[in-house]
Amino acid sequence: MSVPHARRQHREAAAAHAPPPDTLTPADRYGELFVEVQRQAVFSDSKTFVDCAPRHSPEEILAAYRARRHRPGFDLSAFVRSAFTLPRLAHDDFVSVPGRDILQHIEALWPYLSRAPQQHPPRGSLVQLPQRYIVPGGRFAELYYWDSFFTMVGLPGGADSLVEDMTENFAFLVDTYGHVPNGTRTYYLSRSHPPVFALMTRLCEQRGGHAATDYLPQLLREHAFWMDGEDGVQPGEAHRRVVRLPSGECLNRYWDDRCTPREESWREDVATAARSGRPQEEVYRHLRAAAESGWDFSTRWLAEDASGQVATDLATICTTDLLPVDLNALLHFLELHIAEVGERHGDAGLAGTFRQRAGGRAAAMARLHWDADQGFYADYDWRRQRRRRALTAATLMPLYCGVAGPGEVHALAHTVRTRLLAPGGVATTEIMSGQQWDRPNGWSPLQWIAVEGFARCGESALAEEIRGRWLQTVQEVYAREHKLLEKYALRPGTATGGGGGEYPLQDGFGWTNGVVACWLQHRDAALHL
């Protein structure tokens, strides 16, 4: 039996024989104990408690809390620390060695960011997986969806099986939950992340793992997840992640099936909703939907007035009102990929259906998302039936996913050179807001999308300039601090780590390691599409 076939059988057996997945979140399981721990800020980071592993059964812990909480001198913090094992940082036992070059550092760090199924603590929020995987680092000690693709591109040549293992894990998640969750915690199960599984299957095949045709059932199921409700939704209406336009086409938005505070950011969401003056459930839904986008948070998701002026207060968030250009570009790629895989699989009918879908989506994107006057793709407000005015790095996803034509490529190159190209790479937006997915921060996945997209479309000089600026930024910070970071500030002068957002700057860091390692090891761009 071949190794790929054996792995597929292992994954299918794991999905078939596993007990029904535990989908209860910490808020579901611990009720008023969860609320009090978060409300009283027992831990400075809201994510800490939801990542704790119970020392006893959750039912016993909750019963003990209810029995003791009104007793004189009850200490909630001491109770929690006695009842739970606190999470550790993903790589807190790793020691960076000064003098190593950056590639040696990344190679030494991979084992500390690797996880195996037997390492999962029981009865906690962590979702069980059948194969090994890489976590981002710092407070992010679980598998994340879109993060993982950018990590996988840089895994060393001797670890191709780890690329396949991670692809297998994502296929397992689709088989088990019907979609790939944001991350492998139960509190992430109600939402997904930018859909990059099709990119993973192509990368896995390129690295000598399973053929993409082996994942056709999971590719179809992921597409069905994003298109759920398509058949019943009427023009001008929406259902979950699907919006049917007045003209009849369906495009997609980000969504979350829950409308409660995110458990990993409970205090922050409660505070945002309280100052919004809006129905709390509405605000929570928008916050959660933005978390599904991966861009949590950015002025990209905030209210925009008639003149195009964007708010900077997170309380104005309106994510589900928008049709994001990057999401729809990725779904276009998924549809084309299914058509190609279906053709290779011998299913001409399936291939034709999905080529037609992709063509319809591309036409709708050209009409709604492309701003010819400004020379970039923008998000579309489907409620107001107008294109957003703000420029963001999401404009590059149609380029990367093959939606943009030659005219759009030339215009995008000009726009990026004049408006988004910063000293350290491509800026995320043009707006300084204090949110982490805004200027001045730059992010590895956005640099990858820009560089690989421009390179494959003939703009090699711009691609090389962006790549060179990003690598210089990362290497300058590494030379000074001996670590790789989640995000970087793209300002003139000394390169620094990025700021803003809900938590301190994290190091590790999976997707930075992956992109940097790939670009330093392979000088030719456009390797993966």
QUITAPE-V912876 format. One record per residue. N is the residue number from 1. NEAR is the number of other ideal C-beta (glycine too) atoms within 8 Angstrom. Layout:
# QUITAPE-V912876
[[N	NEAR] [N	NEAR]]
This chain:
# QUITAPE-V912876
[[1	4] [2	5] [3	6] [4	11] [5	8] [6	9] [7	13] [8	11] [9	9] [10	10] [11	14] [12	9] [13	8] [14	10] [15	10] [16	6] [17	5] [18	9] [19	3] [20	4] [21	8] [22	5] [23	6] [24	6] [25	12] [26	12] [27	12] [28	7] [29	10] [30	13] [31	9] [32	7] [33	10] [34	14] [35	9] [36	10] [37	13] [38	13] [39	7] [40	7] [41	7] [42	9] [43	8] [44	4] [45	7] [46	13] [47	10] [48	11] [49	14] [50	14] [51	13] [52	12] [53	11] [54	12] [55	8] [56	7] [57	7] [58	10] [59	6] [60	8] [61	15] [62	12] [63	8] [64	10] [65	12] [66	8] [67	6] [68	9] [69	9] [70	4] [71	6] [72	3] [73	4] [74	9] [75	6] [76	11] [77	7] [78	7] [79	12] [80	12] [81	8] [82	7] [83	11] [84	12] [85	8] [86	7] [87	9] [88	6] [89	9] [90	14] [91	11] [92	6] [93	5] [94	8] [95	4] [96	8] [97	8] [98	5] [99	3] [100	9] [101	5] [102	12] [103	9] [104	8] [105	14] [106	13] [107	8] [108	11] [109	13] [110	13] [111	6] [112	10] [113	15] [114	10] [115	10] [116	6] [117	9] [118	4] [119	5] [120	10] [121	7] [122	5] [123	7] [124	10] [125	10] [126	11] [127	12] [128	7] [129	12] [130	10] [131	12] [132	9] [133	13] [134	15] [135	14] [136	16] [137	14] [138	13] [139	9] [140	14] [141	10] [142	11] [143	13] [144	14] [145	14] [146	11] [147	13] [148	15] [149	11] [150	15] [151	14] [152	14] [153	13] [154	14] [155	13] [156	8] [157	4] [158	4] [159	9] [160	11] [161	8] [162	12] [163	14] [164	14] [165	12] [166	16] [167	16] [168	15] [169	13] [170	14] [171	12] [172	14] [173	14] [174	14] [175	10] [176	9] [177	9] [178	6] [179	10] [180	12] [181	15] [182	10] [183	11] [184	11] [185	14] [186	11] [187	12] [188	10] [189	11] [190	7] [191	16] [192	11] [193	15] [194	10] [195	13] [196	11] [197	15] [198	15] [199	11] [200	14] [201	15] [202	12] [203	14] [204	13] [205	11] [206	7] [207	9] [208	5] [209	11] [210	14] [211	7] [212	16] [213	8] [214	8] [215	13] [216	12] [217	6] [218	12] [219	16] [220	9] [221	12] [222	15] [223	12] [224	8] [225	11] [226	12] [227	11] [228	10] [229	10] [230	10] [231	4] [232	6] [233	12] [234	6] [235	8] [236	6] [237	8] [238	10] [239	9] [240	8] [241	11] [242	15] [243	12] [244	13] [245	13] [246	6] [247	6] [248	6] [249	10] [250	10] [251	14] [252	13] [253	17] [254	13] [255	11] [256	12] [257	6] [258	9] [259	8] [260	6] [261	10] [262	12] [263	13] [264	10] [265	12] [266	12] [267	10] [268	10] [269	13] [270	9] [271	8] [272	13] [273	13] [274	7] [275	7] [276	10] [277	4] [278	8] [279	5] [280	9] [281	8] [282	9] [283	15] [284	15] [285	13] [286	13] [287	18] [288	14] [289	15] [290	15] [291	12] [292	13] [293	15] [294	10] [295	10] [296	10] [297	13] [298	16] [299	13] [300	12] [301	13] [302	14] [303	8] [304	11] [305	7] [306	3] [307	5] [308	9] [309	6] [310	11] [311	10] [312	9] [313	6] [314	9] [315	11] [316	9] [317	14] [318	10] [319	13] [320	11] [321	9] [322	13] [323	15] [324	12] [325	16] [326	10] [327	14] [328	15] [329	15] [330	14] [331	13] [332	16] [333	12] [334	14] [335	14] [336	12] [337	13] [338	15] [339	15] [340	10] [341	14] [342	13] [343	10] [344	9] [345	9] [346	5] [347	8] [348	8] [349	6] [350	11] [351	12] [352	9] [353	9] [354	13] [355	11] [356	8] [357	9] [358	12] [359	8] [360	9] [361	14] [362	10] [363	9] [364	13] [365	17] [366	8] [367	7] [368	11] [369	15] [370	9] [371	10] [372	6] [373	4] [374	9] [375	9] [376	10] [377	15] [378	15] [379	14] [380	13] [381	13] [382	13] [383	5] [384	6] [385	6] [386	6] [387	10] [388	11] [389	9] [390	14] [391	11] [392	11] [393	12] [394	12] [395	14] [396	14] [397	14] [398	15] [399	16] [400	12] [401	11] [402	8] [403	9] [404	10] [405	5] [406	6] [407	6] [408	12] [409	14] [410	8] [411	11] [412	15] [413	11] [414	9] [415	14] [416	15] [417	8] [418	6] [419	8] [420	10] [421	12] [422	13] [423	8] [424	13] [425	15] [426	15] [427	14] [428	13] [429	14] [430	8] [431	10] [432	6] [433	9] [434	6] [435	12] [436	12] [437	12] [438	15] [439	11] [440	10] [441	16] [442	18] [443	12] [444	12] [445	12] [446	13] [447	15] [448	11] [449	13] [450	17] [451	15] [452	15] [453	13] [454	16] [455	12] [456	9] [457	10] [458	5] [459	10] [460	9] [461	6] [462	11] [463	15] [464	11] [465	9] [466	16] [467	12] [468	8] [469	13] [470	16] [471	11] [472	10] [473	15] [474	15] [475	9] [476	10] [477	15] [478	12] [479	5] [480	6] [481	6] [482	8] [483	9] [484	15] [485	14] [486	14] [487	11] [488	15] [489	13] [490	13] [491	9] [492	3] [493	4] [494	4] [495	10] [496	8] [497	11] [498	15] [499	8] [500	9] [501	8] [502	6] [503	7] [504	3] [505	9] [506	13] [507	10] [508	18] [509	13] [510	17] [511	13] [512	13] [513	16] [514	15] [515	16] [516	15] [517	13] [518	11] [519	11] [520	8] [521	7] [522	6] [523	3] [524	5] [525	11] [526	8] [527	8] [528	9] [529	9]]
